Structure formats: C-alpha cells, structure tokens
C-alpha cells in the first residue's frame, strides 16, 4: 500500500512539473536572433526592402496599386522582445483605379510599431500599427471629369495590418513578409470602409547578417 502511494505521488509530481514547464513555454516572450545570438538591444534593418509582390490596397470598390520596386523606411529597426519599429514607410509609384485619381504617387505613413509572434514551427505573424492613435496615413482622391469616385476627398487609413513571414523562425539573410490583411477582418479601414492589403517584400538587416524570431 505504501509503495502504491509512493508511485501515485511520483506520478502526480511528474504531471505538475510537466504542466509548469508547458505553462512557462507558452508564457515565454519570443525574441530576435541575429547571427545565432539573442538580440539584447536593437538592430538596424536596411532602409530599402525589395518588393516581391506590388502593394495593392482595396476599399469601397477602389484599388490603389503601388508599382515601386522598393519600399523605403526611415530608421527601421528590430527591438528586443519581438518588437520592431520604423519612423515612416514610403510606397512609390502609387495610382488609383478609374474613376478615382490619387493625389501624388508617393504614400508615406506615420511612425509604426510592429509586434511579432510565433506561428507554428517555422512561421511568424507580425502586426503593424501606428505608434500613436490609429492613423497610418491619409490619401486624397479626386474624380475623373464627369465621373464619381466613391472615395473622393481626404480619406484616413486607420487600424492595423497583419503580415506573415513563412520562414521567420529560420535564420536567413532575407526574410519574405506578405500582407494577410483582408477586408473581412475589419482591421484596416480607408475612411469608414473595410480595406484589404496585398503585397510582399524581402527585408534584411543593415549588417547583412542572418536573423530570425525565436
């Protein structure tokens, strides 16, 4: 009887330790790895990212397409604990679909914070959001002569954008990130209407070292 109690006690203790370990693992905060070393401070990202798939913003039946071959960033950097930031992002070669006309071909954002989380065994999902408030940028549309544009006037772009890095947990020099923001998610708005964002870029560190999120 005493032996049976001892076996039960050991079994219960093992389960408790296992549960604690699992809880600790779930609670662990992911962080950046640079060239095999945990990032303790910050690491600068390259200020230009190659466009893999052009940016396409859709809202209220209007499509804004940015044809630029690079996405430009002001002071983009990785920060400890799975965060990143950029003072501003600039899209180039941007035009709206008829009958709307976009004012200017460059779209610049406000300061952005990025929070990254692990997804499965290899991927990373990151959320881009304005550092202050909800405003990413403002777009101004006019109308073609004799036609009506559903977004005519000044339209704020607000909310947040989610992107997927399919190999973000694998240390690589270049990391591909693709927008997974749909209108159905209601996370991104142009004016008061839900918007979707498509596009992908290849980003790297300014140092050229391999990096990942673990």
Secondary structure, 3 states (H helix, E strand, C coil): CHHHHHHHHHHHHHHHHHHHHHHHHHHCCCCEEECCEECCCEEEECCEEEEEEEEEEEECCEEEEECCCEEEEECCEEECCCEEEECEEEECCEEECCCEEECCCCEECCCEEEEEEEECCCEEEEEEEECCCCEEEEEEEEECCCCCCCCCEEEEEEEEEEEEECCCCCCECCEEEEECECHHHCCEEECCEEEEEEEEEEECECCCCCEEEC
